[in-house]
């Protein structure tokens, strides 16, 4: 899309320059040289080529491509706005429902950000407490809108031009008849209904005379000389190119003005060339013939769409042409030198573009890969899959880093590859490189797209919406996202395999510990044990009884062998005086290891159970001291009795 903006802006700038030069040198340039000026404009209008120059740090002055930058920035901002399609998921407890009863675990789906959502009148939302939002991306932006509008306008304009010229051609073919001449090219015909003699057609074009011009030998001679000069100048081809410019730049009034002025300058150049062939002594005679040959009607906008060289324009145009014949402007050496300098500067100003300094993202990316200790893969936001665990197992991490380390640098710019980074890359999977447990990581989008005649996976940054324009840090094979997802799935399965009954009981232990309103302690030879309910001491013991998980290399199954030293149980409700803990749903056994820590086990005295965690000797001794000083079950029964 940037090329179209730069093309339009630079074309308009060049037309303004040519108009200024045309005015300043109006009496110092020959008509043919003034007509040749439009060749530079024609090249710019037909070829959207930018010759890339060094970066903006060089001493070059302002270029036409720089004029397009503000418009490009505005378009980029609009693209970013349009590419975001928000959905706010607002927990129902934050919504005041006046007509619909509130239900737990339900969400209000709002099609726009909650701060701009057109909420129904019966709902209000506490905006400060919204928990999270899901953000998707649309697939329609200003680039596509403008491109489709331009293509539609160009197509319609081309159809109108083609239709009007086909109709004119068919009318000429029906009415024309050959005219006997000196057999010089191109062929000559006489046709009824023409406003003036003209050159029209392609491969080859033909000269068409009006019956009045064919009937007068002098007018015929001058008309043939004029149209054959058009033929030698190639004006039949330039008319086609002019119509192509109008179709491509249908939206630009400066292009339509340039087409009208270039056509008028073409007639003046043709007059000058015709007089050069007829001879200076016949200049005034030719001028009088122009008055008789030219169409008597004024120029119409539709004349710009015609590929013929008909002499339209009315009396004002004829007066200007006759005046030019009388004044006979010639090009001086000084004017020619000045014109050449201006044209060269204009070409550099318009056709040159700056190569933006691409930030070196590949080097930092490779550095990050070398320091990565964990890799987190996140699938597309549209996917129902989640992989909350980063890839940390050495064998899986090695494979993930090998995939990421094989990324190549992007040697071309996205614009050169016609890679549209506004095309909803935020729906792509993500990969995060973590250098440590507390590191937020460096996140990249894994954006698979077709560019340079092949599909590739681009590591795009930044991965956050609204953080700035996207850039490509590196390029991966298209198999990379699938391979990383497979490794993330394997890591997830290993974590799930770790969720053995011991892990489940480890989690349940802490759940009950946190909810405990009473903790029972028993040991061998103790009758009913002791129950701690004092709130202050209870909180101290809870902190001391937090477990460390069993390491993967540690024991798993516990076989009952009577080597436990204490038993504890938790009451999640205020325990009654008779509660001993022996009948609690979960009873935990404390085993001494003589290694500075205790095992905590869960199970059955007959069938055994599982090691669920460890507690340091220091913590257990302090907790046991508090528990052993708690009232016994007997004391509690007597106290309540």
N, C-alpha and C positions, 0 to 999 in steps of 0.2 A: 504494500500500500504506500510505503514511503516513496517509491519510485514515481508513482502517479502524482503525488504532491509536489515533489521536486521538479517533475516534468512540467506541470502546470505553472508553478511559480517562475521557474527559469525561462519558460517560453514567454510569459507575460513580460518579464523583465527585458528580454531581448527585443520584443516588439516595441517597447517604450524607447529603448536605445535607438533602434532603427528609425522610429518616428522622429526622435530628436535630431539624429544625423540628417535625415531627409529634409527636415525643416532648415537646419543651419546651413546646409550646403545646397539649398534649392536652386540658387543661381550660379553655382560654381561647378556643378557636375553635369555631365552629359546625361541624356535620358536613359541611354543603355546602361551606363554605370549605376545610375540610381535604381534601375530595375534589377540589376544584378545583386544589389544589397539584400533583396528579399530572398536570395538563395540561402543565406545563413539562417534566416528565420524558418525557411522551408525545411532545412536539415534538422533544426531543433524541434520543429513540430512533428516531424515524422520519426525521429530517432530519439528515444528516451535514454540516451547514453550519458553517463557521468564518468569523466576521467578522474580517477581517485588520486588526490594529491596527499602529501604528508599531513600529519595531525595538526590540530588547531594551535599547537605550540610554536609553529613556524611563523615567520614574519609576514606571511601573505595577507593581503587585505581581505575585506569582506567579499564573499562569493555569493552567487545567487542561491546556492544550496543552503547557505546560512539563513537566508530570508525565509526558507521553508521550515526552519526548526521550530519556531513558536507554534505553528499550525500542527506540526508533527507531535509536539508535546501535548497539545490540547487533545489531539486525536487519541494519543496513548492513554491519557487520563480518562477519556470517555470510554475507550475500549475496556479499561480496567473496571470501570463502574458497570458497564453493561455485561461483562463476563461473569459477574458475581450474582448468583441466585441464592439468596439466603433462606434458611428455614430455621426459625427459633423454636426450640423445644422447651417449653416452659412448664415446669412441674405444676401439677394441678393445685397443690397446696399454696402456691403463690398467686393463684387467680381467685378473684372474688366472683363467684357464680351466683347471680341473682335469680335466674330462671331455671338453671340446670343444676341438679344436685351434684355436689363435689364427690368425686371418688378418688381413693388413694391409688397411687401408681399409674395415674393417667397423665397424659400430656396434651397440651393445647398446641396444635400445629399451626403456625403462623407463616404465611408465604413470604414475608419480608422481615428484616430485622425488627425485633420487638419494639425498638424505640421509634420506628416509623410505620409500624403495622397498623392497618385500619381495623382495630379491634371492634367487635360488636359493642353496642352501647351498654349491654348488660355485663360486660367484663372489664375488670381493672387488674393491672399487674404491678406488683412491687418490683420495679425494674432493677433495683440495686441487688436483689437477691436471686436473680436468674442464674441458674447453675451453669448451663452450657448451651451452646448453639451448634448446630451442624451447618456446614457451609458447603454448598455445591457450586458448580460453575455452569453458566449457560454456553451455548454454542453459536451465539449470534451476536456480532459486535458491529461497530461503526465501519471497520474495514470492509466487511461483507456488504453492508448497506451501501456504502459509497461506491464500491466496485460494481455492484449490481446496477446501481443508478447510472454510473458512467457507461457500462456496457449496453444497457437498455437505450440510453440516449444516442450512443454512437451507432447502434444498430438501426434505430428508427431514422436517424439523419441519413445514414447510408442508403436506406431503402427509398427515402424521398428523393435523394439525388439520383439514384439509379432509375427510379420510376420516371422522373421528369425527363431525363436524357434519353431513355428508351422511347418514350412517347414522341419526343422531338425527332429522334432518328427514324422512327416508323413514318412519321409525317413527311419527312424529307424524301424517303424512299418512294413514297406514293406519288409525290409531286415532281420529282426531279427529272431532268432530261439532260443528256450529255451536251457539252458545248465544244465546238471545234476551236482548238487553240493551237499554240505552237508545240504541243506535246511535252512540255516541261512538267515534271511532277510538282504537286500532286494532281490527280484528275480534277476536272472542272465540270460543274453542273449548273444548270439554271433551275430555280425552284420558286414556285409561287408562294406568297404569304410570308416571306422573310422580312424582318424589320430592316435588315441591312446585309450586305455580303458578309460571309463568315467562313472560317475554317472549322470543320467538325469531323469527328470520327477517329478511328484508330486502325492502324495496320492495314492499309494506309489511311490517313485522313484525306479529306477531299475539300475542295473549294466550292462554295455555293454562292452564286450571284443572283441578285434580284433581276427580274426581267428588264427593269429600267436601266440597270447598270450594263446588262448585256447588249442593250439596244444602242448605247452610246459608246463609240470607240474609245474616246478619251476616258470616260468613267470606267469602262471595262479594263483599259490598260492600267489605270491607277488602282482599281480594286484588285486586279490580279497581282500587281506588284505588292500591294499591302498584305494580302493574304499569304502570298508566297514568302514574304519576309517573316510573317508569323510562323510559317512552316519551317524556315531555316532557323529561327530562334527556338524551335521546339516548343512553341506555346501550346500545341495540342497536348503534349505530355505534361507541361506545367499546369494546364487547366485541370487535368486529372489529379495531379498531386495536390493542387489547391483544394479540390473537393474532398480529397482524403483527409486533409488537415481540418476542414470544417466538420467532417464526421467524427474525427478523433477528439476534437476540442470544441464540440458543439456548445458547451457551457460557458465559453470564454468570449465575451463581447470584443475583446481586443483582437482575437483571431479573426472574427468576422470583419472588423475594421481593416485589419491587415490584408485580408482577402480582397476587399473592395479597392484599397489603395494600390495593392500590387497589380491588380487587373488594370487599373487606370494607368499605372506606370508602364505596364506592358504595352498598352496602346501607344503611349508617347515614345517608347523605345522602338516600336514597330514603325511609327511615323519617321523617326530619325533614320532608321535603317533603310526605309523605302526611298527617302530623299537621297540618301547616299548612293543608291543604285540608279535612281532616275537621273540624277545630276542636279547640281545646285541651281542651274538655270531654270529648273522646272519646280522649284520649291513652292512658289506662289500658286502655280497652276494646280499642284497637288493639294494645297490648302483649300482652294476653291472646290476641288472635287470632294474633299472631306465633308464639306457642308452639304453637298448633294447626296453623298453615300450614307452618311450617318442616319440612324433612326431618329425620327422626329419626336418620339415619346421619351419621357424621362426614365431614368434607371429605376428598376424595381428590385426589391430584395431577392425575388426569385432568380434574377439574372446571375447572382453569385453562385447558384447551384448549377448553372449551365456550363458545359464543357466546350462550348463554342466560343469563337472570338468575335461575336457580333458587336457592331459599333453602337452600343447603347449608352445612354447618359444624357441625352437631350442637348439643348442649346448651350448650357453652361459647360458641359464637357467639351463640346466642339470648340467653344470660344477659347478654352484653356489650351487645347491642342493646336489651334491656329496661332495663338499667342506664342506657344513654345516654338513653332516653326519659324515665326518671325524673329524672336529673340536669339534663337540658335545658340543656346548655352554650350560652352566648351569646358573641358576639365583641365585646370592648370596643374602644374607639377606640385605646387605647395598644397593645393586642395587634395590631390591624389595621395600625397604622403600622409597628410593628416587623416584622411579617410582610412588608409591602410592601418595606421596606428590605432584608430578608434575601433576598427573591426577586429583587429587582433586582440585588443584588451576585452572587447565585448565577448569574443569567443571564449577566452580564458575565464571571464567572469561567469558565463552561463554554463559552459560544458564541464568546468572543473568542479569537483566535489572533494570534500575532506574525508579521509579515512579516519574514522573514530578510533581512538586508542582503546583497544580491547583490554580490559583488566585481565591480568594473569591469574586465572582461577585454577588452572591445571596444576601449577606448582604447589599452591597451598593444599589442594585436594590430595595430591600424592603424599605430602607431608602428614596430613591428617590420617591417611590410611596407614602410614608407617607407625603411628603412635596409638592406633585404635586398640582398645582392650575388649570391646564388645560392639556388636552390630545389631541394631534393632531394625527389623523390617515391618513396615505397616502397609497393608493392602489398600486399595482404592477406598475412599470414603463411602462408595456405593456398595462395597462388599460387606457381606455379613460375617466374614472371617475376621478374627482378631488374634494377634500374637503378642500378648503383653510382655512376654519374657524376651530379653535380648539374647542374642546368640553369644554364649560365653564358654561353652564346652570347648576345650582346646582343639579337638579334631574338627568340629563344625566351624569354629571361628577361623581356623586355618583355611578351610575351603572358601568361606565367605570373603576373607581378605584376599585370597588368590583371585577371585572373580573381580573384586573391586580394583585390585592392583593392575589388572589387564586393561583398564580403561585407557583410551587414547585421547590425545589432545585434539580439539576441534580446530583445524587449520583455517577454516573459512568462517566468515561471519554468518549468523542465521539468515541475514538478508541475501547473501550470495547463494545460500542453499535453498532459498525460498522456504525457509522453516518458520512457520507462524507460531511463535511462543505465546500468543494470546488465545490460542485455540484450546481453551479449557484444560491447561496442564495440571490444574489443582485437583483434578479427579484422578490423577495418576498415583501409583504406589509411591511410598517414601522409604528411604533408607537413612538411618541416623548412625553416625560414627561416634562412639563414646570412648573417651580417653580414661575414664575412671567412674567409680560409682556415683560421685556427686556431680559429674559433668553433664550439662544439658545437651551437649553433643552438637554436631554439625549435620543438618538435615538437608537432603537433596531429593528432588522429585525424579522418579524414574519415568521419564516421558518418552514413550515409543511413538515415533512419527515417521512418515515417508518424506525423505528429502534426498536430493542428489541421486534419484533413480534407485533408491534402496531404503529399506526399513532399518532404523537404528534406534537404540535406546540412549537418550540424552540425559545426563545428570544435570538437572536444572536447579538453579538457586536464584533468589531465595525461595524457600518452600512455603513461606507464610504469605497469605493474601494481604495485599496492600502494603507490603514491605518495600516495594520498588519494582522497577522493570526486571524481567527475568533474563538471565544469562546462562549460557551452557558452560559448565566447568569441565566436562569430559564426555566421552562417547563410549558406550558399552555395546556388546552384542545384544541382539534382541532376546537372547535366551537368558540374560542376566536376571531380570525380575523373577522369572519362574524358578531359576536355580536358587536365588536368595529366599524365595518363599518356601521352597522345599526344605532348605536348611532351618528356617524359622519353624516350620511344622515339625521337623525332627527334634528341635530343641524343646518345643512345646510338648511333644509326646514324652520326652524324657522327664520333663517336669511332672507330667501327669502320672508317669510311672512311679515317681517319687511320692505321689499321694497315696501311699499304702495306708492300711489301717492305723499304723503308728503315726503317720502324718495327720490323719483325720483326728485321732485322739489327742495329738499335740495341740491342734487348733481348738478342740473342744475343751481341753484342760484350761486353756487361757480364757475361753469364753466363760466357763463356770467360775474361774478364779476372779475375773472382773466383776461378776454379778454376786459373788458370795456375800452373804450376811451372817455367816457363821462358818468356822473352820474347825473340823474335828481331828484330833490327833490321838493315835493309839500306838501301842508298842507291845512286844511280848511281855507277858506276865501282868499287864495292866488290865483291870477288869472292864470298865466301860469307856475309858479314855477321857479326854478333856475337850471342851468346846469353847472356842474364843469368839466372843460377840462384841467386845468393846470396840466401838467404831474407830477410835484413834489407833489402837493397837492393831486392829484388823487391816487398816490401810498400810501400816508398816509391814505387816506380814505379807500382804499381797505383793508389794514391791520386791520382797526378798524371795518369793516363791516363783518368780518369772523364770522360765526355763530357756536353755539354749537347745536348738535342735540337734538331733543325733547326726554326726557327720556321715557322709555316704559310706565311708569305710568302717563305720562303727557297727555294733551289733544291732540286730533287728528283732528277732523273736526271743522272748524271754520264757524260759522253762522254769516252772516252780521248783525251787530246791530249798525253800525255807530260810534263805539268807537275807531276807529283808530286815530292816532295823526299825522302821516306823510305817504307819499307814495314815494317810490323810484323806479327808473327804470334804466336800463343799455343800453348804445349804444355800440355795438361791433365794430362800424365803426366811424370815425370822424363825430360827429353830425353836421347837417347843422344848419343855424341860426334859422330856423322855428321849429326845433325839440323841442317838449314839453314833450315827454316821455309818454303822456297820451295814445298814439296809439302804444306804444311798445308792443311786443308780451308778455312780462312778466313784470307785475307790482306787486310790493310787498308792503304790508301794515304793518306799525309799530304800535303795540298795547302796551300801558303802562299797567303794572301789579301792580304797587305800591309795588313790592317785590324786587326791586333792579335790575330788568332786564326787557327787552322788548321781546314780541313775534314778530316774523316775519311771516306773513301769505301770502299765495298766493291763488288767487281765483277771484271771481266775486262779484260785489256789490249786484247782484240780487240773485245768487245761492249760495253764500258763497264759502268756499274753505278749505285749510288745514293749520294747524300750521306746519311750516317747520323747525323752529329753534328758538334759543334765542340769544340775544345780551345783554351784560352787560350795565347797565345804564351809567357807566363811558365811555365806548367805544362809545355808541350811542351819548351821549352829545358832545363828542369831534368831532365825525364825523358830527353831525348836525351843529355844529359851523362852520366847514369848508365849508359845503354845503350851509349854509345860507349866507355866505359871497361871494359865487360865483355869477357871473353875472346872472341877471334874463333873461328870454327869451326875454322880451321887449328890455332890454339893448343890448342883442346880435343882435337882429334884427336891431336896430338903428345903432349899430357899423358896421355891415356888409353892411347896406344900405348906 
